[in-house]
Amino acid sequence: MKLSQEKYTELVAAARAARGGSYSPFSRFAVGAALLTEDGRIYTGANVENSSYSATVCAERVAIHYAVASGERAFSAIAVVGGAADEELPDECLPCAVCLQVMAEFCCGDFEIVTADSGGEIRVHTLEELLPRRFRL
């Protein structure tokens, strides 16, 4: 683990708080994300659905796009939590392949993806582990 347990816990708490901003009337699956920059800033995001499903944006991409639009380019980790909007977190919520590819645009293979479940168990994965054959120019 590259970050301290306290930092993982802080990121998960920020992702859980961000989840409250989810707009997910169609899937009823609320997701929050908290992105940590290398200099310690945290950018959050929540999934935003749209009746034109392809216009839906995942929480991870909201956080990454917000950070990039703010001038950030160096990231250490992202925490992702999600589950049915009216329930506590059921199990770990892993990023989709599109979000993983967006992460690959800005992050190295050792970039950490942190997940948590309702029992408080925190798991840490690397981008390389979850997307070993990512597209790169």
PyMOL commands that set and color helices and strands:
alter all, ss='L'
color gray80, all
select helices_A, chain A and resi 5-19+53-55+59-69+97-106+127-130
alter helices_A, ss='H'
color red, helices_A
select strands_A, chain A and resi 29-37+42-46+75-84+112-116+122-126
alter strands_A, ss='S'
color yellow, strands_A
deselect
rebuild
show_as cartoon
